[in-house]
């Protein structure tokens, strides 16, 4: 998974670097396999390897079940930082989290997780989940909307 931070309009490179390190430290508190500063490609002749580090970019290696934890951490972290967006790329999909309301961010995260097949886990004992009781207002005509029988 790739994370790229974009600072606010008045952020400078030093501040973005510091924010990237802070986010890396927070991500390492999760049970991820690793969080590394991303490289921007090959190092040009004569350049120092540190010059190839992409500003604000992190590569996160984690088990698939940690995806929600990583996204939730980024969502809450961005709320109190001078970061405009954090772009998260997983495979060919990407998600841009912005400093907007938590409810809006949560809807984006839920849609992203659904696209990657991350649904609630089934019951541990192997039984099928019990059907939910019918609620008023959910009834419709015929067997599709009501009870069969």
C-alpha positions as CSV (number, residue, x, y, z in Angstrom):
1,X,0.0,0.0,0.0
2,X,1.3,3.4,-0.9
3,X,0.5,6.6,1.1
4,X,1.4,10.1,-0.2
5,X,0.9,13.2,1.8
6,X,0.1,16.6,0.3
7,X,0.7,19.5,2.6
8,X,-1.5,22.6,3.0
9,X,-0.8,25.6,0.8
10,X,1.6,27.1,3.3
11,X,3.5,23.9,4.1
12,X,7.1,23.7,3.2
13,X,9.2,20.7,2.3
14,X,10.7,20.4,5.9
15,X,7.2,20.4,7.4
16,X,6.0,17.8,5.0
17,X,9.0,15.6,5.8
18,X,8.3,16.0,9.5
19,X,4.6,15.1,9.0
20,X,5.6,12.0,7.0
21,X,7.9,10.8,9.8
22,X,5.1,11.4,12.4
23,X,2.6,9.4,10.3
24,X,5.2,6.6,9.8
25,X,5.7,6.4,13.6
26,X,1.9,6.2,14.2
27,X,1.5,3.5,11.5
28,X,4.3,1.4,13.1
29,X,2.2,1.4,16.3
30,X,-0.2,-0.9,14.4
31,X,0.8,-4.5,13.8
32,X,2.0,-3.8,10.3
33,X,4.9,-5.6,8.7
34,X,6.7,-2.4,7.8
35,X,6.5,1.3,6.9
36,X,9.2,2.7,4.7
37,X,9.9,6.0,3.1
38,X,9.1,5.5,-0.6
39,X,11.7,6.0,-3.2
40,X,10.9,8.0,-6.3
41,X,12.7,5.6,-8.6
42,X,16.3,5.1,-9.7
43,X,19.0,7.4,-8.3
44,X,20.5,9.7,-11.0
45,X,24.3,9.6,-11.4
46,X,26.0,11.8,-8.9
47,X,22.9,12.1,-6.6
48,X,22.8,10.9,-3.1
49,X,20.4,8.0,-2.4
50,X,18.5,10.2,0.0
51,X,17.6,12.5,-3.0
52,X,15.5,9.7,-4.4
53,X,13.1,9.6,-1.5
54,X,9.7,10.9,-2.6
55,X,8.4,13.8,-0.5
56,X,5.6,12.7,1.8
57,X,5.5,9.1,0.5
58,X,5.3,5.9,2.5
59,X,5.1,2.3,1.5
60,X,3.1,0.2,4.1
61,X,3.4,-3.5,4.2
62,X,0.6,-5.1,6.2
63,X,-1.7,-8.1,6.2
64,X,-5.0,-7.5,4.4
65,X,-7.0,-7.6,7.7
66,X,-5.2,-4.5,8.9
67,X,-6.4,-2.3,6.0
68,X,-9.3,-0.8,8.0
69,X,-7.0,-0.1,10.9
70,X,-4.6,1.8,8.6
71,X,-7.3,3.8,6.9
72,X,-9.0,4.7,10.3
73,X,-5.6,5.8,11.7
74,X,-4.9,8.0,8.6
75,X,-8.5,9.4,8.8
76,X,-8.1,10.5,12.4
77,X,-4.5,11.6,12.1
78,X,-5.2,14.0,9.2
79,X,-7.9,15.8,11.2
80,X,-5.4,17.6,13.4
81,X,-2.5,18.1,11.0
82,X,-1.7,20.7,8.3
83,X,-2.2,18.1,5.6
84,X,-4.4,18.7,2.6
85,X,-4.8,15.1,1.5
86,X,-3.4,11.6,2.0
87,X,-3.6,9.6,-1.2
88,X,-3.7,5.8,-0.5
89,X,-3.1,3.5,-3.4
90,X,-3.7,-0.2,-3.2
91,X,-3.2,-2.1,-6.4
92,X,-4.8,-0.1,-9.1
93,X,-7.3,1.7,-6.7
94,X,-6.7,4.8,-4.8
95,X,-8.4,6.8,-2.2
96,X,-7.8,10.5,-1.3
97,X,-8.6,11.3,2.3
98,X,-9.0,15.0,2.9
99,X,-9.5,17.1,6.0
100,X,-13.3,17.0,5.8
101,X,-15.9,15.7,8.2
102,X,-15.3,12.3,9.9
103,X,-18.7,11.1,8.6
104,X,-17.7,11.9,5.0
105,X,-14.3,10.2,5.4
106,X,-15.9,7.1,7.0
107,X,-18.2,6.7,4.0
108,X,-15.2,6.9,1.6
109,X,-13.3,4.3,3.7
110,X,-16.3,2.0,3.8
111,X,-16.7,2.2,0.0
112,X,-13.0,1.6,-0.5
113,X,-13.0,-1.4,1.8
114,X,-16.1,-2.9,0.1
115,X,-14.4,-2.6,-3.2
116,X,-11.5,-4.7,-1.8
117,X,-13.8,-7.3,-0.4
118,X,-13.4,-6.3,3.3
119,X,-16.7,-7.2,4.8
120,X,-17.6,-8.0,8.4
121,X,-16.3,-11.4,9.5
122,X,-18.7,-14.4,9.8
123,X,-19.4,-16.0,13.2
124,X,-16.4,-17.8,14.6
125,X,-18.3,-21.0,15.3
126,X,-19.0,-21.7,11.7
127,X,-22.8,-21.2,12.0
128,X,-24.6,-19.0,9.6
129,X,-25.7,-15.6,11.1
130,X,-29.2,-15.6,12.4
131,X,-31.7,-13.7,10.3
132,X,-32.5,-10.2,11.5
133,X,-36.1,-9.6,12.8
134,X,-38.3,-7.8,10.3
135,X,-38.6,-4.1,10.9
136,X,-41.6,-2.0,10.4
137,X,-41.3,0.0,7.2
138,X,-39.2,-2.6,5.4
139,X,-42.2,-4.7,4.2
140,X,-42.9,-4.8,0.6
141,X,-45.4,-6.5,-1.6
142,X,-45.0,-10.3,-2.2
143,X,-42.5,-12.7,-0.8
144,X,-39.4,-10.6,-1.7
145,X,-40.4,-7.9,0.8
146,X,-42.3,-9.9,3.4
147,X,-42.0,-13.2,5.1
148,X,-42.4,-16.4,3.1
149,X,-44.8,-18.9,4.3
